[in-house]
């Protein structure tokens, strides 16, 4: 029997029947008896699962990034320094980084699995700082092999992590079909969190934990008013706040910067 990767307590097998990961391997899901964190068998299939970093099932990628950019802008304006530098951890194709730079925020990207398509020249190694005002990690935590170690790594880059992951539902789960977020056919969702498990994770790292109780969460060394956090990431309020307080877009400056790279490096193809 496996121990919980969050609190090291004992686990129990979640289903009576095994689940087909990648429609190929029969595995079990294990649920912590203390914090309700759910983890798969030790994921030996990850190399296969990441043959394509973004799965074909993630058809909500574009709309999610557009929606998140508004909520994120509101959070930054309300709780962080808008003139700071920011890092999107597990940033995929770089779409959110490009959107946030267009909104005037100095964003960079890190992703060890995925090619940068939309924000080339704005990866983590291109940043002029090693310490960021805020790290974002949207739809990343459910992919983490070692959540405690990986979150600690993120906290070396910033005192605050704003992230999304679906919370384990309160209703009874009998098979992987009972909750869409398992997506076993992709093989990538190997760590699934309850609110209690995320609170436990934050406690281990001497951080505060804030959540909207659904999908959006903040682990931070800062003290933030919980009500303020909850309000500023609500859709209608976030729309108002993000429109009232705006930075000058970095689009023109970025264009000149990238063009300058090409002009100083003969043979460079943009």
N, C-alpha and C positions, 0 to 999 in steps of 0.2 A: 504493500500500500504506500502511496506517495504522501509526503508531507506538503503542506500548503506552501507555495512559493512566496506568499506575503507574510504570514504570521507563524509559519513552521508548525502549525497544529496538524493533527491527523485529518485525513480526508476519507470520504466514502464515495463509492461509485455512484454516479448520478442516475444512470439509466440501467434498466434490466437487460437491455440489448445493446450490442456494440454498434458503433456508427462507422460508416464508410467515409474515410477521409480521402479526398481527391478521387472519390468513386473507385478506390483501389485498395486501401488499407483499412482493416477492421481495428478500431481503437475504442478506448473508454474515455469518458469525461469524468473528472473527479471533483467533488465539491468539499470545501473546507467545512469541518464541523463547527468551527468557531466564527469565522468571518464571512462565510458563504462565497468566497472566491472560487471560481470554476477554472480548472486547467485540464488540458488534454494529457494523455500519455506523453511521455517524453518525445517531442516531435522530431523524429528521425527523417521526416519527409520534407523538411523545409527547403532544401535545394530544389526539389521538384516544384514545390509550391510557388517559388519565386522565379521560375523560368520567365514569367511575365509579372513584373512588380505590381502593376495595376490590373486587376482581374476584369474580365469582360462583364462581370456582374455589377461592377461599380458604375452603373449608369447615372448615379446621382452626383458624380464628381464635380461637374460644372456648376450645377445649381447649388450644391453644398458650399463650394468656395465663394460664390457670389453672396450667399446668405451669411456665411461666417465672416466675410470681410466687413460687413456692416456691424455685426455684433462686436467684432474685434476692435474696430475703430472706436466704438462707443466705450468699450472697456479701457482702451489706452487713454483716451481723453479724460476719462473719469478717475482712473486709478494709477496711471503711469506717466512718465515723462515723454511727451510726444516727440521730443527732439532726440530721443535715445535711438540706439540701434536694436534691432529685433531679429530673432532667428526662428524660422519655421523648420522644426525638427521632423524628419520623415516627410519632407516637403514635396515628394512625388515629382510631377512634371514641372514644378515651379510656378504653377498657375496662381496660387494665393500670394506668393512673393511678388509677382508682377502686378496683381491687382492692388496690393497694399502699397507698393512703390508708386503706382499711378495715383493713389490717394494721398501720397506725400509722406509715407513712413519708410524709414531706412531699414528695409527688410532684406534678409539673406536666407539662404536655403541650405539644408543638410539632408542628404538621403543616400545611404550606402547601397540601396537596391535599384534605384530608378534613375533613368537619364533625365537631365535637366533640359527641358524643351523651351520653356517660356521665360526663364530668368537667367540665361547664360551670362557669366561674368559677375553674378551676384550669389555665388556659393559661399560657404562659411570661410573658405580660405581667401576669399576676396575682401572680407570685412577688415576694417582697420582696428577692430577691437576683439578681445578674447572674452569679454564679459558683456552680456547683452542685458538690456532693460527687461526684456521678457522673452521667454521661449514659448512657442506654440507647438502643439503636437496633436493635430486633428486626425482622428481615426488611426492612431498609432499604438496606443497602449494595449489594445487587444492582440497586437502582433508581437509583444515583447516576450522573449524567452526567459529573461530574468528581470522581472519588473522592478525589484528593489535596486539592483545594480544599475539598471538603465536609467531609472529616475534619478539616482544619485549622480550619474554622469551628466544628465541634463542640468542638475542644480550646480554643477561646476561651471556651467555656461551662463547661468542666470539665477537670481534668487526666487524667480517665479516661473511657473509652468501653467499655461492655460491650455486645456486639452479637451477633446471630446472622446467619449466612449459610452456606449449604451450600458445602463445599469441592469443587472440581472433582475428580471421581473419577479414580483411577489407571488404570482400564481404558480401552481405546481407544474413542473416540467417533467414529462415522462419520456420524451424522445427528442432528438435534435430538430424534428419538424415543429415542435411546440414554440420555438422562438427563432425568428428569422435570422438573428444575429450570429448564430452558430456558423452558418454558411460552410459546412464541412467540405463541400465540393471544391472550395478554393484552397483549403488546407492552411489558411493564413491566420485565422482567429483561434489562437491557442491560449489566451488569457482573458477571462471575462469577470467583471468586477461588480460587487455589491457596493453600496454606499459605505457600509461598515469596513470593507476591505480597503477602500481608498482612504478612509480616515485612518486606518491602521498603518497604511503605507506612509502617509504624511507624518504620523506620530513617530515612526521609526527614524524619519529623516529630520526630526525636530522642526517641522513645518506646520503651518496652519492649513486647513482644508476648507474650501468653500465649494458649494455645488448648487445647481438649480434643481437638483433632485431628479434629473432626467438624463441629459447627455453632456452638459457642459460643466467643467470642473476647474478649480484653481488650487494648485499646491504652491505655497509661498512662504518665505521667511518673514514677509511683511504682515502687519496687522491691518486688515481691511474690514470696513463695516460690512457685515454679511448682507444687510438689507440693500446697501448701495450696490454691492456686487450683483445681487439678484435682479435689481431694477435695471441696471445699465445693460444687461444682456437680454432683456425682453425685447421682442421684435419691434413693437411700435415705439417704445422709448429709445431703443438703439437707433432707429431710423431718424428720429428727431435730433438726437445728440450728435450722430455722425455727420449730419448735414449742417448743424449749427457751428460746429468746431472743425474746421478743415485746415490741413496744411497745403502748401503749394505742391502740386504734382511734381514728381521726379521724372516724369516721362521725357520731357525735352532734355533735361540734364543727362539722363541715362543714354538717350540717343546720341548725343554729342560725345559722351564718354566712350561708348562702344565703337562709334565711328572713328574716334581718335586712336583706338587700339589698332584698328585695321590700317589706318594711314601710317602708323609707326612700325607696322610689322608687315613687310612686303609678302605677298602671297597668302595672307590670311583671308579665309573665306568666312563671311558672316552668315 
